[in-house]
Amino acid sequence: MNNHEIWHQCECGEEYDIRQNIICPGCVNKYRMKILIACEESQAVCIAFRNKGHEAYSCDIQECSGEHPEWHIQDDVLNVIENGRYDMMIGHPVCKYLSHAGNGHFDFFKYGNRAIDRWHKRVSAADFFMKLWNANIKKICLENPVGWINSFLPPSQVINPSFFGEPENKRTCLWLKNLPNLNHYKDHSLFGEKTHVAVRPTYIDKNGKPRYFTESISGYRRDAEKLRSKTFPCIAQAMADQWG
């Protein structure tokens, strides 16, 4: 790599070494935000915003798996919100009791007290979701699959990884406060390059039915819930590119 390739001139006129800085050092503080990525142990979204020059922190009660513990707060996110000041929060509240995927387990006549216990956990999960939504943070995005929250708080946008270049099917709702919808394009246009790709099943089962990402991860695996909840890199990058 020669000197011409490693030095980049910013719109402000300053030149900087791209090996040392991802964005112009002279402009970084002008646009730098303090961002909390709630309920994230993978650090996918945190790292995407860090690469844009922002002071982003992942937060979860679990240890992080993204290899940047210095950017991770291992604590209840409600404690962190109360004690810190953030410009933006992107939250991934646990969907186990909120998603429509588990609706069959709320049948009292079939499951008795287990169903009642599950309803209590659903109400608790919804209460946690709303505490994040009502946090004293100007810009908020919460994501969850289609579920119980939709019945009383309609999402701002519904997206899929395939909208942003990953050939996977994982329908995801976004609730946005003071943030625009994420742009994505089915075809090339004056507004942007095509971002959509065709969805490709992970495998075809013995009955010939296509099975996609979340269906392909067995519920009997100890880490199944964690694997299914991870944010696709393409969505993390779209958030950082468009909101950062």
KOLLODREN-458838 format. One record per atom (N, C-alpha, C): x, y, z; residue in one letter. Coordinates in steps of 0.1 Angstrom, whole numbers, padded with zeros to 4 digits, always signed. Layout:
residues N
XYZA...
//
This chain:
residues 244
+0009-0012+0000M+0000+0000+0000M+0009+0012+0000M+0007+0021-0010N+0016+0033-0011N+0009+0045-0003N+0017+0056-0002N+0012+0067+0006N-0001+0073+0001N-0003+0073-0012H-0016+0078-0017H-0028+0070-0013H-0026+0056-0011E-0037+0048-0007E-0040+0048+0008E-0030+0052+0016I-0032+0052+0031I-0037+0065+0036I-0035+0076+0028W-0040+0089+0033W-0053+0093+0026W-0062+0097+0033H-0075+0101+0028H-0078+0115+0032H-0084+0123+0022Q-0088+0137+0025Q-0103+0138+0028Q-0106+0143+0040C-0120+0144+0044C-0126+0156+0037C-0139+0157+0037E-0146+0169+0032E-0143+0182+0039E-0138+0180+0052C-0134+0193+0059C-0121+0198+0055C-0113+0190+0047G-0100+0194+0042G-0089+0187+0048G-0091+0181+0060E-0080+0174+0067E-0077+0160+0061E-0064+0157+0060E-0060+0144+0056E-0056+0135+0068E-0060+0122+0067Y-0057+0113+0078Y-0053+0100+0073Y-0046+0092+0082D-0041+0079+0079D-0052+0069+0081D-0057+0062+0071I-0068+0053+0073I-0064+0040+0080I-0051+0038+0082R-0047+0026+0090R-0049+0029+0105R-0050+0042+0109Q-0051+0045+0123Q-0065+0050+0126Q-0072+0056+0117N-0085+0062+0119N-0095+0058+0109N-0107+0053+0113I-0117+0049+0104I-0124+0062+0098I-0126+0072+0106I-0132+0084+0101I-0122+0096+0105I-0124+0107+0100C-0116+0119+0102C-0115+0123+0116C-0103+0123+0122P-0101+0127+0136P-0106+0141+0139P-0106+0150+0129G-0110+0163+0132G-0125+0165+0133G-0132+0155+0127C-0147+0155+0127C-0153+0146+0137C-0146+0137+0142V-0152+0126+0150V-0160+0132+0162V-0154+0142+0169N-0162+0147+0181N-0174+0154+0177N-0175+0160+0165K-0186+0167+0161K-0199+0158+0160K-0196+0146+0155Y-0207+0137+0153Y-0208+0125+0163Y-0198+0124+0172R-0197+0113+0181R-0209+0112+0190R-0215+0100+0191M-0226+0098+0201M-0222+0088+0211M-0228+0088+0222K-0227+0078+0232K-0239+0069+0231K-0236+0056+0228I-0247+0047+0224I-0247+0035+0232I-0259+0031+0237L-0261+0019+0245L-0268+0008+0237L-0262-0003+0235I-0268-0015+0229I-0273-0024+0239I-0286-0023+0242A-0291-0031+0254A-0294-0045+0250A-0292-0054+0260C-0295-0068+0258C-0287-0074+0246C-0274-0070+0245E-0266-0076+0234E-0253-0081+0240E-0251-0094+0238E-0238-0101+0242E-0229-0103+0230E-0235-0104+0218S-0227-0107+0206S-0218-0095+0202S-0222-0083+0206Q-0215-0070+0203Q-0216-0067+0188Q-0224-0073+0180A-0225-0070+0165A-0228-0056+0163A-0238-0051+0169V-0242-0037+0167V-0232-0027+0173V-0228-0031+0185C-0218-0022+0192C-0205-0020+0184C-0200-0031+0178I-0188-0030+0170I-0190-0022+0157I-0202-0024+0151A-0205-0016+0139A-0205-0001+0142A-0211+0003+0153F-0211+0018+0157F-0197+0022+0161F-0189+0014+0168R-0175+0017+0171R-0167+0020+0159R-0169+0012+0148N-0162+0013+0136N-0166+0026+0129N-0177+0033+0133K-0181+0046+0128K-0175+0057+0136K-0168+0054+0147G-0162+0064+0156G-0170+0068+0168G-0181+0060+0171H-0190+0064+0182H-0186+0056+0195H-0190+0062+0206E-0187+0056+0219E-0198+0047+0222E-0198+0034+0217A-0209+0025+0219A-0205+0014+0229A-0215+0010+0237Y-0213+0000+0247Y-0224-0011+0245Y-0221-0023+0245S-0231-0034+0246S-0234-0036+0261S-0245-0041+0264C-0249-0043+0278C-0258-0056+0279C-0254-0064+0288D-0262-0077+0290D-0258-0083+0304D-0267-0091+0309I-0263-0098+0322I-0253-0109+0319I-0252-0113+0307Q-0242-0123+0303Q-0229-0116+0299Q-0218-0124+0300E-0205-0120+0294E-0206-0118+0279E-0198-0109+0273C-0199-0107+0259C-0191-0118+0251C-0196-0121+0239S-0189-0131+0231S-0182-0124+0219S-0183-0110+0219G-0177-0103+0207G-0163-0099+0208G-0156-0104+0219E-0141-0102+0220E-0137-0088+0224E-0147-0080+0228H-0143-0066+0233H-0149-0063+0246H-0144-0070+0257P-0150-0068+0270P-0149-0054+0275P-0139-0046+0270E-0137-0032+0274E-0149-0023+0269E-0157-0029+0259W-0168-0021+0254W-0181-0027+0260W-0180-0036+0269H-0192-0043+0274H-0195-0040+0289H-0208-0038+0292I-0212-0035+0305I-0221-0048+0310I-0216-0055+0319Q-0223-0067+0323Q-0231-0064+0336Q-0244-0060+0333D-0253-0056+0343D-0267-0055+0338D-0276-0054+0347D-0290-0051+0343D-0291-0038+0336D-0296-0038+0324V-0296-0026+0316V-0304-0015+0322V-0314-0018+0330L-0322-0008+0337L-0314+0000+0347L-0304-0006+0353N-0295+0001+0362N-0286+0010+0354N-0282+0006+0342V-0273+0013+0334V-0280+0026+0328V-0292+0024+0324I-0300+0035+0319I-0302+0046+0330I-0304+0041+0342E-0307+0051+0353E-0294+0059+0357E-0283+0052+0355N-0270+0059+0360N-0262+0065+0349N-0266+0064+0337G-0258+0069+0326G-0266+0078+0316G-0258+0086+0308R-0265+0095+0299R-0261+0091+0285R-0271+0087+0276Y-0268+0082+0263Y-0276+0090+0253Y-0270+0091+0241D-0277+0098+0230D-0286+0089+0222D-0283+0076+0222M-0291+0066+0215M-0291+0053+0222M-0302+0046+0221M-0302+0032+0226M-0308+0023+0216M-0301+0012+0213I-0307+0001+0204I-0308-0011+0213I-0321-0016+0215G-0323-0027+0224G-0328-0039+0218G-0324-0050+0223H-0328-0064+0218H-0334-0072+0230H-0346-0067+0236P-0351-0074+0247P-0355-0089+0244P-0353-0097+0253V-0355-0112+0251V-0370-0114+0246V-0371-0122+0236C-0384-0124+0230C-0391-0137+0233C-0384-0145+0242K-0389-0159+0245K-0404-0159+0249K-0408-0150+0257Y-0422-0150+0261Y-0431-0140+0254Y-0425-0132+0245L-0433-0122+0237L-0436-0127+0223L-0428-0135+0217S-0430-0139+0203S-0442-0148+0201S-0449-0147+0190H-0460-0155+0186H-0456-0170+0185H-0443-0172+0183A-0438-0186+0181A-0442-0195+0192A-0443-0190+0204G-0446-0198+0216G-0460-0198+0221G-0469-0192+0213N-0483-0190+0217N-0490-0203+0222N-0487-0214+0216G-0494-0226+0220G-0491-0230+0234G-0481-0225+0240H-0477-0229+0254H-0485-0220+0264H-0493-0211+0259F-0501-0203+0269F-0515-0209+0271F-0518-0220+0266D-0531-0227+0266D-0533-0233+0280D-0541-0227+0289F-0543-0231+0303F-0549-0245+0303F-0559-0248+0294F-0565-0261+0294F-0556-0272+0291F-0545-0269+0284K-0536-0280+0280K-0524-0280+0290K-0519-0269+0294Y-0507-0268+0302Y-0509-0264+0317Y-0521-0260+0321G-0525-0257+0335G-0516-0246+0341G-0510-0249+0352N-0502-0239+0360N-0490-0235+0352N-0485-0243+0343R-0473-0239+0335R-0477-0228+0326R-0489-0228+0321A-0494-0218+0312A-0495-0205+0320A-0501-0206+0332I-0502-0194+0341I-0489-0188+0344I-0479-0196+0347D-0465-0191+0349D-0460-0184+0337D-0463-0190+0326R-0458-0184+0313R-0464-0170+0311R-0477-0169+0314W-0484-0156+0313W-0478-0145+0322W-0474-0149+0334H-0467-0140+0343H-0454-0135+0337H-0447-0145+0331K-0434-0141+0325K-0436-0132+0312K-0447-0135+0305R-0450-0126+0294R-0452-0112+0298R-0460-0110+0308V-0464-0097+0314V-0451-0090+0318V-0442-0098+0325S-0430-0092+0330S-0421-0088+0319S-0420-0096+0308A-0412-0093+0296A-0417-0080+0289A-0431-0079+0288A-0436-0067+0282A-0434-0055+0291A-0434-0056+0304D-0431-0045+0313D-0417-0040+0311D-0407-0050+0309F-0393-0046+0307F-0392-0039+0293F-0399-0044+0283F-0398-0038+0270F-0403-0023+0271F-0414-0021+0278M-0419-0007+0279M-0410+0002+0287M-0403-0004+0297K-0394+0005+0304K-0382+0009+0295K-0378+0000+0286L-0368+0005+0277L-0373+0015+0267L-0385+0013+0263W-0392+0022+0253W-0394+0036+0259W-0397+0036+0272N-0399+0049+0279N-0387+0055+0286N-0375+0050+0283A-0363+0055+0289A-0360+0069+0285A-0353+0076+0293N-0350+0090+0290N-0338+0091+0281N-0340+0087+0269I-0330+0087+0259I-0336+0092+0246I-0330+0101+0239K-0337+0108+0228K-0340+0098+0216K-0330+0091+0212K-0331+0082+0201K-0332+0067+0205K-0342+0060+0202I-0344+0046+0206I-0349+0037+0195I-0343+0026+0194C-0347+0015+0185C-0348+0002+0194C-0360-0004+0194L-0362-0017+0200L-0365-0027+0189L-0360-0039+0190E-0363-0049+0180E-0368-0062+0186E-0378-0068+0180N-0384-0081+0184N-0391-0087+0173N-0393-0101+0173P-0401-0107+0163P-0416-0103+0164P-0424-0106+0155V-0438-0103+0156V-0443-0111+0168V-0450-0104+0177G-0455-0110+0189G-0465-0102+0197G-0465-0104+0210W-0476-0098+0218W-0475-0083+0218W-0462-0077+0218I-0461-0063+0218I-0468-0056+0206I-0469-0063+0195N-0476-0057+0183N-0491-0055+0186N-0496-0062+0195S-0511-0060+0198S-0514-0047+0205S-0505-0040+0211F-0508-0027+0217F-0498-0016+0213F-0487-0020+0207L-0477-0010+0202L-0473-0013+0188L-0479-0008+0178P-0475-0012+0164P-0461-0008+0161P-0453-0017+0154P-0439-0013+0151P-0438-0003+0140P-0427+0004+0140S-0425+0014+0130S-0421+0008+0116S-0415-0004+0117Q-0410-0010+0104Q-0408-0025+0107Q-0410-0033+0096V-0407-0047+0097V-0397-0050+0086V-0386-0057+0091I-0374-0059+0081I-0371-0074+0081I-0362-0077+0072N-0357-0091+0070N-0342-0090+0067N-0334-0099+0071P-0320-0099+0066P-0318-0098+0051P-0327-0104+0044S-0327-0105+0029S-0328-0091+0023S-0334-0081+0031F-0335-0067+0026F-0322-0060+0026F-0312-0066+0033F-0299-0059+0034F-0287-0068+0029F-0290-0078+0021G-0280-0086+0015G-0277-0100+0020G-0284-0104+0031E-0282-0117+0036E-0293-0126+0032E-0291-0137+0025P-0302-0145+0020P-0309-0154+0030P-0313-0147+0042E-0319-0154+0053E-0333-0148+0055E-0341-0156+0062N-0355-0152+0065N-0356-0151+0080N-0357-0139+0086K-0359-0137+0100K-0367-0124+0102K-0380-0125+0101R-0389-0113+0102R-0387-0106+0115R-0383-0093+0114T-0380-0086+0127T-0387-0072+0127T-0394-0069+0138C-0400-0056+0139C-0391-0046+0146C-0392-0034+0142L-0384-0023+0148L-0394-0013+0153L-0392-0009+0166W-0399+0002+0171W-0389+0014+0172W-0392+0025+0166L-0383+0036+0164L-0388+0049+0171L-0379+0056+0178K-0383+0069+0184K-0372+0078+0180K-0376+0089+0172N-0366+0099+0167N-0355+0093+0158N-0358+0082+0152L-0349+0076+0142L-0357+0073+0129L-0351+0075+0118P-0359+0071+0105P-0359+0056+0103P-0368+0052+0095N-0368+0038+0090N-0355+0035+0083N-0351+0022+0084L-0339+0018+0077L-0342+0017+0062L-0334+0024+0053N-0337+0023+0039N-0332+0010+0033N-0339+0004+0024H-0335-0008+0017H-0342-0007+0003H-0336-0014-0007Y-0342-0012-0020Y-0343-0025-0028Y-0355-0028-0033K-0357-0040-0041K-0350-0040-0054K-0348-0028-0060D-0341-0027-0073D-0332-0014-0072D-0324-0013-0082H-0316-0001-0084H-0325+0010-0087H-0322+0022-0081S-0331+0034-0084S-0323+0046-0082S-0329+0058-0084L-0323+0071-0082L-0320+0073-0067L-0327+0065-0058F-0325+0067-0044F-0314+0058-0038F-0311+0048-0045G-0300+0039-0039G-0298+0026-0047G-0287+0019-0044E-0285+0007-0051E-0293-0004-0045E-0296-0015-0053K-0304-0026-0048K-0297-0033-0036K-0305-0035-0026T-0300-0042-0014T-0306-0056-0012T-0318-0058-0018H-0325-0070-0015H-0318-0082-0023H-0319-0094-0016V-0314-0106-0023V-0325-0117-0020V-0325-0127-0028A-0335-0138-0027A-0332-0146-0014A-0343-0149-0007V-0341-0158+0005V-0338-0172+0001V-0328-0177+0008R-0324-0191+0005R-0326-0200+0018R-0334-0211+0017P-0336-0219+0029P-0323-0225+0034P-0322-0227+0047T-0310-0233+0053T-0309-0248+0049T-0321-0254+0048Y-0322-0268+0044Y-0336-0272+0040Y-0338-0283+0033I-0351-0288+0030I-0354-0300+0038I-0365-0301+0046D-0367-0312+0055D-0372-0324+0047D-0374-0335+0054K-0377-0348+0047K-0390-0348+0040K-0399-0338+0044N-0412-0337+0037N-0412-0327+0026N-0400-0322+0023G-0398-0313+0012G-0401-0298+0015G-0403-0295+0028K-0406-0282+0033K-0393-0274+0035K-0391-0262+0030P-0379-0254+0032P-0379-0249+0047P-0367-0250+0053R-0366-0245+0066R-0355-0234+0066R-0359-0224+0074Y-0350-0212+0074Y-0342-0210+0087Y-0335-0199+0088F-0325-0197+0099F-0330-0202+0113F-0341-0195+0118T-0345-0198+0132T-0350-0213+0133T-0356-0218+0122E-0362-0231+0123E-0351-0242+0123E-0339-0238+0117S-0328-0248+0115S-0320-0250+0128S-0322-0241+0138I-0315-0243+0151I-0324-0250+0161I-0320-0262+0164S-0328-0271+0172S-0330-0265+0186S-0343-0266+0191G-0346-0261+0204G-0340-0269+0215G-0335-0281+0212Y-0329-0289+0222Y-0314-0285+0225Y-0308-0277+0216R-0295-0272+0219R-0295-0262+0231R-0285-0263+0239R-0284-0255+0251R-0283-0240+0247R-0276-0238+0235D-0274-0224+0231D-0283-0220+0220D-0294-0227+0218A-0303-0224+0207A-0309-0210+0208A-0314-0206+0220E-0320-0193+0222E-0310-0182+0218E-0297-0184+0223K-0287-0173+0221K-0284-0172+0206K-0283-0184+0199L-0280-0184+0185L-0291-0177+0176L-0303-0180+0180R-0315-0175+0172R-0316-0160+0174R-0311-0155+0185S-0313-0141+0188S-0302-0131+0183S-0291-0137+0178K-0280-0129+0173K-0284-0120+0162K-0279-0108+0162T-0282-0098+0151T-0274-0101+0139T-0280-0102+0127F-0272-0104+0115F-0263-0092+0112F-0251-0095+0108P-0241-0084+0105P-0246-0073+0096P-0254-0078+0085C-0259-0068+0076C-0269-0058+0082C-0277-0062+0092I-0286-0053+0098I-0278-0044+0108I-0269-0049+0115A-0260-0041+0124A-0253-0030+0115A-0248-0034+0104Q-0241-0024+0095Q-0250-0014+0090Q-0263-0018+0086A-0273-0008+0081A-0276+0002+0092A-0277-0002+0104M-0280+0007+0115M-0269+0017+0117M-0257+0012+0117A-0245+0021+0119A-0244+0030+0107A-0245+0025+0095D-0244+0034+0083D-0255+0045+0082D-0267+0041+0086Q-0278+0051+0084Q-0281+0059+0097Q-0278+0054+0108W-0281+0062+0121W-0268+0067+0127W-0256+0063+0122G-0244+0068+0128G-0237+0079+0121G
//
